[in-house]
């Protein structure tokens, strides 16, 4: 039995299939955590969703900003940009099944190693005030909304940058929007946890007064191992308690997968190089 996590696939099914073949992935034996942004910008989003859905519990996805964008577009609530490649899902004969499966996925997952060590998996990040327990609880809170009859209404008000900081007293749509933004859009924030959504530069080019969310002093999850995607300009990072896994597949980089052993420190990076499908822009 092998445990893996993989960065943003974004519809690049050929690279995804190549990685699965490279590691001889077996759904009856292995487990793969897919760190969000399964779809969009690449040419075969529907096939990525079909593969993950067919694998059942052996492929455990979580939602990224592009996945939520697909759900909003399917409801007619969000106009597609010229870069979007969502039509292949929205016009698929099994569209309803694919979208229903996507709605069931959380914003955060927990893996516990054979040695009993927790690994928190998210798409973008967590706010510095959130503990492991907070993160999982807030993910469950948002997942319940997406699985409810209220989800189209929330998708309509999901977009926006405010509130840009966490307060446990937040309620209603403001609370949910803050949760979604942190889990699916966060890159830089202030030492107080005020989120910035303008810059997508590398960590070396942090805007004045801001820092990568994972470098905020006193972050409540600092001693919890975490894996995340979303930040292609960051590149791969492999620290004892941090794995950054988005290496820009759709932009002509690599699709990256990490094999995790019985202990979280036992890691092996597996990558495949990808053809450039999109020209890099201000957002990945």
C-alpha positions as CSV (number, residue, x, y, z in Angstrom):
1,X,0.0,0.0,0.0
2,X,1.4,3.4,-1.0
3,X,0.2,6.9,-0.1
4,X,0.6,9.8,-2.5
5,X,-0.4,13.4,-2.9
6,X,-0.5,15.3,-6.2
7,X,-0.5,19.0,-7.1
8,X,-2.8,20.9,-9.4
9,X,-3.8,18.8,-12.4
10,X,-6.0,21.4,-14.0
11,X,-7.3,19.2,-16.7
12,X,-3.9,17.9,-17.8
13,X,-5.1,14.3,-18.0
14,X,-2.2,12.9,-20.1
15,X,0.4,14.0,-17.5
16,X,-1.9,12.7,-14.7
17,X,-2.2,9.3,-16.5
18,X,1.5,9.2,-17.0
19,X,2.2,9.7,-13.3
20,X,-0.3,7.0,-12.3
21,X,1.4,4.7,-14.8
22,X,4.9,5.7,-13.5
23,X,4.1,4.7,-9.9
24,X,1.9,1.7,-11.0
25,X,-1.0,3.2,-9.0
26,X,-3.5,0.5,-8.0
27,X,-6.9,1.6,-6.7
28,X,-7.4,-1.5,-4.6
29,X,-4.0,-1.0,-2.9
30,X,-3.0,2.7,-3.0
31,X,-4.4,6.1,-1.9
32,X,-3.9,9.4,-3.7
33,X,-4.8,12.8,-2.3
34,X,-5.5,15.3,-5.0
35,X,-4.8,18.8,-3.8
36,X,-7.5,20.7,-5.6
37,X,-7.8,22.4,-9.0
38,X,-8.6,19.2,-10.8
39,X,-10.1,21.1,-13.7
40,X,-9.7,24.1,-16.0
41,X,-7.1,25.6,-18.3
42,X,-6.0,22.1,-19.4
43,X,-7.6,20.1,-22.3
44,X,-9.2,17.1,-20.5
45,X,-10.9,18.2,-17.3
46,X,-13.8,15.8,-17.7
47,X,-11.5,12.8,-18.0
48,X,-9.6,13.9,-14.8
49,X,-12.9,14.0,-12.9
50,X,-14.0,10.7,-14.3
51,X,-10.8,9.0,-13.3
52,X,-11.0,10.3,-9.7
53,X,-14.7,9.5,-9.4
54,X,-14.2,6.0,-10.7
55,X,-11.4,5.3,-8.2
56,X,-13.7,5.8,-5.2
57,X,-12.0,6.2,-1.9
58,X,-8.6,5.5,-3.3
59,X,-8.5,9.0,-4.9
60,X,-9.4,11.6,-2.3
61,X,-9.8,15.0,-3.8
62,X,-10.4,18.4,-2.2
63,X,-11.7,21.6,-3.8
64,X,-9.6,24.4,-5.3
65,X,-10.7,27.7,-6.7
66,X,-11.0,26.4,-10.2
67,X,-13.2,23.5,-9.0
68,X,-15.5,26.0,-7.3
69,X,-15.5,28.1,-10.4
70,X,-16.7,25.1,-12.4
71,X,-19.6,24.6,-9.9
72,X,-20.6,28.3,-10.2
73,X,-20.3,28.3,-14.0
74,X,-22.6,25.2,-14.1
75,X,-25.2,27.2,-12.2
76,X,-24.9,30.0,-14.7
77,X,-23.5,32.2,-11.9
78,X,-20.1,32.9,-13.3
79,X,-19.0,34.0,-16.8
80,X,-16.1,32.0,-18.2
81,X,-12.9,33.7,-19.3
82,X,-11.0,33.1,-22.5
83,X,-8.6,30.9,-20.7
84,X,-11.3,28.6,-19.2
85,X,-11.7,25.1,-20.6
86,X,-14.8,24.2,-18.7
87,X,-17.0,23.5,-21.7
88,X,-15.7,19.9,-21.9
89,X,-17.3,19.3,-18.5
90,X,-20.4,21.4,-18.9
91,X,-21.2,19.8,-22.3
92,X,-20.4,16.2,-21.2
93,X,-23.1,13.6,-21.3
94,X,-22.2,12.7,-17.7
95,X,-22.0,16.3,-16.5
96,X,-24.5,15.9,-13.7
97,X,-22.7,12.9,-12.3
98,X,-19.3,14.7,-12.4
99,X,-20.7,17.9,-10.8
100,X,-22.5,15.9,-8.1
101,X,-19.2,14.1,-7.3
102,X,-17.3,17.3,-7.2
103,X,-19.8,18.9,-4.7
104,X,-19.1,16.1,-2.2
105,X,-15.4,16.9,-1.9
106,X,-14.1,18.9,1.1
107,X,-11.8,21.9,1.4
108,X,-9.4,20.1,3.7
109,X,-8.5,16.5,4.5
110,X,-6.5,14.8,7.2
111,X,-4.2,11.8,6.6
112,X,-2.7,10.0,9.5
113,X,0.5,8.2,8.8
114,X,1.3,4.6,9.9
115,X,3.3,6.2,12.7
116,X,0.3,8.2,13.9
117,X,1.5,11.6,12.5
118,X,-1.2,14.0,11.1
119,X,-0.9,15.5,7.6
120,X,-3.2,18.3,6.8
121,X,-4.0,18.7,3.1
122,X,-5.5,21.8,1.6
123,X,-5.5,23.5,-1.8
124,X,-4.1,27.0,-0.9
125,X,-3.5,27.5,2.8
126,X,-4.9,28.1,6.2
127,X,-5.0,31.2,8.3
128,X,-2.4,31.6,11.1
129,X,-5.1,31.6,13.8
130,X,-6.5,28.2,12.7
131,X,-5.4,25.0,14.4
132,X,-5.6,21.6,12.9
133,X,-9.0,21.0,14.5
134,X,-10.2,24.5,13.4
135,X,-9.2,23.8,9.8
136,X,-11.0,20.5,9.7
137,X,-14.1,21.9,11.4
138,X,-14.3,24.9,9.1
139,X,-13.9,22.6,6.0
140,X,-16.8,20.5,7.3
141,X,-18.9,23.6,7.8
142,X,-18.4,24.7,4.2
143,X,-18.8,21.1,2.8
144,X,-22.2,20.9,4.5
145,X,-23.3,24.1,2.6
146,X,-22.1,22.7,-0.8
147,X,-24.0,19.5,-0.2
148,X,-27.2,21.4,0.8
149,X,-30.0,22.8,-1.3
150,X,-28.6,26.3,-0.4
151,X,-25.4,25.8,-2.4
152,X,-26.5,27.7,-5.6
153,X,-27.4,30.7,-3.4
154,X,-24.0,30.7,-1.7
155,X,-22.1,30.3,-5.0
156,X,-23.8,33.5,-6.1
157,X,-22.3,35.4,-3.2
158,X,-19.0,33.4,-2.9
159,X,-16.9,35.8,-4.9
160,X,-15.2,38.8,-3.2
161,X,-12.2,39.7,-1.1
162,X,-14.0,40.7,2.1
163,X,-13.8,39.9,4.9
164,X,-10.0,39.7,4.5
165,X,-9.3,38.5,8.0
166,X,-10.6,35.8,10.3
167,X,-12.8,36.5,13.3
168,X,-14.5,33.6,15.0
169,X,-17.6,35.8,15.4
170,X,-18.1,36.0,11.6
171,X,-21.4,34.6,10.6
172,X,-23.5,33.9,7.5
173,X,-22.1,34.5,4.0
174,X,-19.1,36.6,5.3
175,X,-18.0,33.7,7.4
176,X,-18.3,31.2,4.6
177,X,-16.6,33.5,2.1
178,X,-13.6,34.0,4.4
179,X,-13.3,30.2,4.9
180,X,-13.4,29.6,1.1
181,X,-10.9,32.3,0.3
182,X,-8.4,31.1,2.9
183,X,-8.6,27.4,1.8
184,X,-8.6,28.1,-2.0
185,X,-7.0,31.5,-2.7
186,X,-4.5,32.3,0.0
187,X,-0.9,33.0,-0.8
188,X,0.3,36.1,1.1
189,X,-1.0,37.6,4.3
190,X,0.2,39.9,7.1
191,X,1.5,38.8,10.4
192,X,-2.0,39.3,11.8
193,X,-3.5,37.1,9.1
194,X,-4.9,39.8,6.8
195,X,-5.2,38.1,3.4
196,X,-3.9,39.6,0.1
197,X,-5.4,38.4,-3.1
198,X,-3.6,40.7,-5.6
199,X,-0.1,39.1,-5.8
200,X,0.7,35.7,-7.3
201,X,4.4,36.2,-7.3
202,X,7.0,33.9,-5.8
203,X,7.7,33.9,-2.1
204,X,10.9,35.9,-2.8
205,X,8.8,38.8,-4.1
206,X,6.3,39.3,-1.2
207,X,4.6,42.6,-1.2
208,X,5.7,45.0,1.5
209,X,4.3,44.0,4.9
210,X,3.2,40.6,3.7
211,X,4.6,37.1,3.8
212,X,3.7,33.6,2.6
213,X,0.9,32.3,4.9
214,X,3.1,29.4,6.0
215,X,5.9,31.7,7.3
216,X,3.7,33.8,9.6
217,X,5.3,33.6,13.1
218,X,3.2,31.7,15.6
219,X,1.0,30.0,13.0
220,X,-1.2,27.6,14.9
221,X,-0.5,24.8,12.5
222,X,3.3,25.3,12.4
223,X,4.0,22.0,14.0
224,X,1.5,20.1,11.8
225,X,2.7,18.7,8.5
226,X,0.9,20.2,5.6
227,X,0.6,19.6,1.8
228,X,-0.9,22.2,-0.5
229,X,-1.0,23.3,-4.1
230,X,-2.3,26.5,-5.8
231,X,0.9,28.5,-6.0
232,X,2.7,27.6,-9.2
233,X,5.2,30.5,-9.0
234,X,6.3,29.2,-5.6
235,X,7.5,25.9,-7.0
236,X,8.1,22.7,-5.1
237,X,9.0,23.1,-1.4
238,X,9.8,20.1,0.8
239,X,10.4,21.1,4.4
240,X,9.9,18.8,7.4
241,X,6.4,20.2,8.0
242,X,5.5,21.6,4.5
243,X,5.1,20.3,1.0
244,X,4.2,22.7,-1.8
245,X,3.1,20.6,-4.7
246,X,1.9,22.9,-7.5
247,X,4.7,23.0,-10.1
248,X,2.9,24.6,-13.0
249,X,1.8,21.7,-15.1
250,X,-0.6,23.7,-17.2
251,X,2.1,26.4,-17.7
252,X,4.7,24.0,-19.1
253,X,6.2,23.0,-15.8
254,X,5.8,19.6,-14.1
255,X,3.0,17.6,-12.6
256,X,4.3,16.6,-9.2
257,X,3.4,13.7,-6.9
258,X,4.9,12.8,-3.5
259,X,5.1,9.3,-2.2
260,X,4.7,9.3,1.6
261,X,6.1,6.4,3.6
262,X,5.1,5.0,7.0
263,X,6.6,8.1,8.6
264,X,5.9,11.5,7.0
265,X,9.6,12.2,6.8
266,X,9.9,9.3,4.3
267,X,9.1,11.0,1.0
268,X,9.9,10.6,-2.7
269,X,9.1,13.2,-5.3
270,X,7.9,11.9,-8.7
271,X,7.4,14.3,-11.5
272,X,6.6,14.4,-15.2
273,X,7.3,17.3,-17.5
274,X,4.3,18.8,-19.3
275,X,3.8,20.6,-22.5
276,X,2.8,24.3,-22.2
277,X,-0.9,24.6,-22.6
278,X,-1.4,28.1,-21.3
279,X,0.8,31.2,-21.3
280,X,1.6,32.3,-17.7
281,X,-0.4,35.2,-16.5
282,X,-1.2,36.9,-13.2
283,X,-2.9,33.9,-11.7
284,X,-2.2,30.1,-11.7
